[in-house]
């Protein structure tokens, strides 16, 4: 017989045995009114600095509660450095991209503005909420950080030699440019940044700029032309699958 796994909540404040945590009004509403958790129910609290703890719910009123930390069940653990660099796309697809990127271990999300970016506005609080909920669901201990949007060239010029790959459909059929082949052939130059372009792709000028950078490499995700959110999920999954 299986039991329902306790709800997880990301809490940025210090966590330790004996700590009494006051959740936000929205968290209290979710736990009491949506999940209908009762006084004394178990919940799990976590963050990247302190790990994960079992806590007990103490209901104070119809809308208020406290969370009483008990035993630590997971020690803090560092995530591998992995940045998703992406051109903003339509809201629903971008939210899916951030949700899946969080599940796939991305530690930083960096929006960049390109010549063909159709949706330059980025609702950062909304994306941070999406990432937080994905971290709570997926079992990880941290949530990705978010950069303010920058123009593509400015972002690339600030890389300071860090390796980055970008998905280039024109390389389909080139075995050496296949993302898995690329990662396996260059273990000492493993990129920590993956760039996904807009729905219309990169302009010719942007592609020339990218290829002129010694630390930026084009890779192929296969023969099909993929939407940006699909390409990000595939590239991040293959990056993780190639880890030794």
C-alpha positions in Angstrom: 0.0 0.0 0.0 1.4 3.4 -1.0 0.9 6.6 0.9 0.5 10.1 -0.5 3.7 12.0 -0.5 3.8 15.1 1.7 3.4 18.4 0.0 6.7 20.3 -0.5 7.2 24.0 -0.1 10.2 26.1 -1.0 11.1 28.4 1.9 14.0 30.9 1.4 14.4 31.6 5.1 16.8 29.6 7.3 15.5 26.1 8.1 16.5 24.0 11.2 15.0 21.6 13.6 12.7 23.6 16.0 12.2 26.5 13.6 8.7 28.0 13.4 7.9 29.2 9.9 5.1 31.5 8.9 4.0 30.7 5.3 2.8 33.5 3.1 -1.0 34.2 2.8 -1.1 32.5 -0.6 0.7 29.4 0.7 -1.6 29.2 3.7 -4.6 29.5 1.4 -3.3 26.8 -0.8 -2.6 24.4 2.1 -5.8 25.0 4.0 -8.4 25.8 1.3 -7.0 23.9 -1.8 -5.3 20.9 -0.3 -7.5 20.9 2.8 -4.7 19.9 5.1 -5.5 19.7 8.8 -3.8 20.6 12.0 -0.9 18.2 12.6 -0.5 17.2 9.0 3.0 16.6 7.7 4.6 18.9 5.1 8.2 19.2 3.8 10.1 22.4 3.6 13.3 22.9 1.6 15.8 25.3 0.2 19.3 25.1 -1.4 21.2 26.2 1.7 19.6 24.0 4.4 18.3 21.0 2.6 14.8 19.5 3.4 12.9 19.1 6.6 9.7 17.4 7.8 7.4 20.0 9.4 4.0 19.8 11.1 1.2 22.1 10.3 -0.3 24.1 13.2 -3.6 25.7 12.0 -4.1 29.0 13.8 -7.3 30.1 12.1 -9.3 29.5 8.8 -6.6 31.5 7.0 -3.5 31.3 9.1 -1.0 28.6 10.1 2.5 28.0 11.4 4.9 25.3 10.2 7.0 23.7 12.9 10.3 22.2 11.5 11.2 18.8 12.9 13.8 16.4 11.4 16.1 17.1 8.5 15.6 14.4 5.8 17.9 15.7 3.0 21.2 17.5 3.3 21.9 20.5 1.0 23.5 19.5 -2.3 24.9 21.6 -5.1 23.3 21.5 -8.5 25.5 21.2 -11.6 26.0 24.7 -13.2 23.6 24.8 -16.2 22.2 28.0 -17.7 19.3 28.1 -20.2 19.7 31.2 -22.5 16.5 31.8 -24.4 14.7 34.3 -26.6 11.3 35.1 -25.0 8.4 33.4 -26.8 4.7 33.4 -26.3 3.6 33.3 -22.6 2.2 29.8 -22.4 5.0 28.2 -24.3 7.6 30.2 -22.3 6.0 29.1 -19.0 6.2 25.4 -20.2 9.9 26.0 -21.1 10.7 27.3 -17.7 8.7 24.6 -15.9 10.5 21.8 -17.8 13.9 23.5 -17.6 13.5 23.6 -13.8 12.6 19.9 -13.7 15.7 19.2 -15.9 18.1 20.8 -13.5 18.7 24.3 -14.9 20.3 26.6 -12.3 20.0 29.9 -14.2 17.5 31.3 -16.8 18.8 34.1 -18.9 16.4 35.7 -21.4 18.0 37.4 -24.4 16.5 39.7 -27.0 17.2 38.8 -30.7 16.3 40.3 -34.0 13.3 38.0 -34.4 12.1 38.1 -30.8 8.4 38.6 -31.0 7.6 38.9 -27.3 10.3 41.1 -25.7 8.3 41.5 -22.4 9.1 39.0 -19.7 7.0 38.6 -16.6 9.8 37.7 -14.2 7.7 37.2 -11.1 5.4 34.9 -13.0 8.3 32.8 -14.3 9.8 32.7 -10.9 6.5 31.3 -9.5 6.4 28.7 -12.3 10.0 27.6 -11.5 9.2 27.5 -7.7 6.2 25.2 -8.3 8.2 23.0 -10.6 11.0 22.6 -8.0 8.4 21.7 -5.4 6.9 19.1 -7.6 10.2 17.6 -9.0 12.0 17.0 -5.7 15.0 19.4 -6.3 16.2 21.6 -3.5 16.8 24.9 -5.3 15.0 27.1 -7.8 16.8 28.7 -10.8 17.9 32.3 -10.7 16.6 34.7 -13.3 18.6 37.3 -15.2 17.1 40.5 -16.5 16.7 40.4 -20.3 19.8 41.5 -22.3 20.4 41.8 -26.0 22.0 38.7 -27.4 25.3 40.3 -28.4 25.7 42.0 -25.0 25.1 38.7 -23.2 27.6 36.8 -25.3 30.3 39.4 -24.9 30.0 39.0 -21.1 30.5 35.3 -21.1 34.2 35.7 -20.2 35.2 32.6 -22.1 32.5 30.2 -20.8 31.5 27.6 -23.4 28.0 27.9 -24.8 26.2 25.9 -27.5 23.3 27.0 -29.6 20.9 24.9 -31.6 21.3 25.3 -35.3 18.9 23.5 -37.6 21.3 24.1 -40.6 23.7 21.5 -39.1 21.2 18.6 -39.4 23.1 15.6 -40.8 26.5 16.7 -39.6 27.5 13.8 -37.3 30.2 15.8 -35.5 27.7 18.6 -34.8 25.1 16.3 -33.3 24.7 17.5 -29.7 25.5 14.1 -28.1 28.6 13.7 -30.4 29.7 17.2 -29.6 29.4 16.6 -25.8 31.2 13.3 -25.9 34.0 14.6 -28.1 34.7 17.6 -25.8 34.4 16.5 -22.2 37.0 19.0 -21.0 35.1 21.8 -22.8 31.7 20.8 -21.6 29.4 23.9 -22.1 27.4 25.1 -19.1 25.1 27.3 -21.2 22.6 26.3 -23.8 21.1 28.9 -26.1 17.7 28.5 -27.7 16.7 31.0 -30.4 13.3 32.5 -31.1 10.5 30.9 -33.2 11.9 32.5 -36.4 15.5 31.4 -35.7 18.5 33.7 -35.6 19.1 36.3 -38.2 22.0 35.9 -40.6 23.9 38.6 -38.8 23.3 37.0 -35.4 24.4 33.6 -36.7 27.6 35.1 -38.1 28.2 36.8 -34.8 27.7 33.5 -32.8 30.0 31.5 -35.1 32.7 34.1 -34.8 32.9 33.6 -31.1 35.6 30.9 -30.2 33.6 29.8 -27.1 30.2 29.4 -28.8 29.4 26.4 -30.9 26.4 25.4 -33.1 25.0 21.9 -32.5 22.2 19.9 -34.2 19.2 18.4 -32.5 18.3 16.2 -35.5 16.6 16.6 -38.8 13.4 18.3 -37.7 12.7 22.0 -37.1 11.5 22.3 -33.5 9.6 24.9 -31.7 11.7 26.8 -29.1 10.1 25.2 -26.1 10.5 21.7 -27.6 14.1 22.4 -28.6 15.0 23.5 -25.0 13.5 20.4 -23.5 15.3 18.1 -25.9 18.7 19.9 -25.6 18.5 20.0 -21.8 17.5 16.3 -21.6 20.4 15.3 -23.9 22.8 17.4 -21.9 21.8 15.6 -18.7 21.8 12.2 -20.4 25.4 12.7 -21.6 26.7 13.2 -18.0 29.3 10.6 -17.1 
